[in-house]
Amino acid sequence: MRDAVITACLVAGLVLSPLPTLGWISTLLPFALLSLDRVRTGSPVLRAVLWVWAAMTILQVVLSGVLLLLLDSLTATFGVRRDPFGGDPASGPLLEEFALSLLVPLAAVGVALAYRCAVYLTLAGGLRPGSPAPPAYTTDYKLRGRLAYIEQAQWGNITMYATEDPFMGAGVVTRTWSIAVELDRVRRGGTAEARSTIQESPVDIDPVELHGFVRRRLTDMRERVLRPWEGIHHLDIGDQVVVRGVFTVADWSRRQAPHPMLGKDGLPRHRATPEEIAAIIRHPQGGVRYYQRVTVSNTGQEIRDASDHLVAPAADQEALTSAFIYLAVEGRMLYTQFVVTVLPPASPPYHVVDQLPVAGSGRIAWEALAAVRLTILRDALAAPWRLARSAVQAVRQGMSAPVPGDHPVYPYGARFSVRELGASPTLQTFVQSLDVSKYTRMIEQRLTEAVLDFLEERQVDTGAYRLQAAGVTMNTVNVGAGASVGPIAVGHHAAATVNTGQRGGAA
């Protein structure tokens, strides 16, 4: 509706007064281009050219206004323009034409600004923090069904991705390591069956049981604590099944059953059953992979003294740390993979929703104007393009829905995450970085000890696992912000160790 009204204003201006309307469009165009993200972060030469263009247009408008004032003054003084019927000289005709030419750009910008104010009023009203989710106002049954599907899918445990990132939606990968150890080596001593170093048959390790053992040990960080404030309250442990969402249709034509990762309605499934998860864990060479996902949100907890007086309320650091744990038994080996991702806080412009509910309508309008700045010109000038694009999309969607059976290979995977699109480029404070490092160390240490305890219970020799775990979790020296290197050794029989007992250095 906004784009349609703005487009109608521009079309009316081009029909009634084409030259002034085109002049105002060329005047506002460089300012609108300067509001584009690709221009602000792109070539400085392009920005310089646009600023020169903008300065020249401003100078042209000022000179035109001064010239019109002079001409109008001369007309009124010397009576250059007289009424053909003998009346008095016309008063200010040029200024009136100039004022009329302002109606089109002012109307277009005014509609865009009114829309922004309406958005901010909505944020301060039905979308304010703590308010219930608004209902989906739609009469289209297809759209209603699509919204219901998305509502369920966002809480699912299956990620069907179309890009190279299987951890889509969790942020940027910041740390990863893996450990592989033999399962046919047992500890020396013990019973007669366990005295030899290498067994003819490997120890029977069920990765499903190992995942359950690790999950219980991780849950203890939240529940089995001596005092309530010592638990990691916002530690969530769940299942994450990842699969590349590109399926060959020839393997499951319409005459056969659909692909197992697709529902009866032909849409991608969003939840795997416990039985399916167990099968995926026990088949590490399959096309579907299972990760145990451990997520810690930096919501924090309130601080109270011994008298139960509030010292500080709970503070939300907003960053989200996720650890993905992959355990596989394959080739008489146990493979452990650990991946950490960090999802930065929401981009600063989105935090306006936290400020608007306490402000009045006047302050809300001012916040809308202060936030848009040059963007308001882009909203006005790009309205015809957006309107045409929306019309083409509506026609394309109305003509036909995509039929997977018409393609030999059909992509079902997601291409991007909405939450990641709205995230800041990096963490916003150094405390957030420290918290990410803290929870990463705690989770990986808990994971390592849990795997070691599980192997010890089954008499598996853990010497190799301990050596590799020490290399990836302890022997690390920080050399800069966000950078680290492990111990380095060069040459035959060379070795390197890290002494972490000294103070004063980063280690």
Order of alpha helices (4+ residues) and beta strands (2+ residues): alpha-alpha-alpha-alpha-alpha-alpha-alpha-beta-beta-alpha-beta-beta-alpha-beta-beta-beta-beta-beta-alpha-alpha-alpha-beta-alpha-alpha-alpha-beta-beta
